[in-house]
Amino acid sequence: MQYDRTLLRLAAQGTGDKTPAAVARRLGVGRMAAWRLWNGHGTPAATTAAAAERAYGVPATALVKPLNEVPA
């Protein structure tokens, strides 16, 4: 799976969440999980991706894609 942080960051900033700490508060996740999301390290857990979808309206399927669907 490949995670692209761009959509999440744009959606978060659109709601005024400009830091990983703000994302953590809105999503109800730990600060390290939010930092990893913000900086694109690893792939978010299904529950975290679902929380991002609820909070920011970005579908989890847009955040995480199978490697064969990611352009080279």
Steps between C-alpha positions, in 0.01 A plus 500: 500500500611854428392801704501851352492771765417780254121458509491473878714810548290706258176391665637559850629844413163582346342452843772700674703201620852608411704274726518132589382590851181653359444189285549279807235692692247494217551132416529381858833329435834519674747772414745254342228351278405850385865589443543190281186591303612861457849405387407198287681234703335160474142420412217603732304233681149441372350669807721806451415523130130472590540779758664719235210428266246601765692811609621632167278336239792335322408141413732243652535345155646828374759506779619141468544325168637159403851527357384390156273809478771752592653680199876452472 
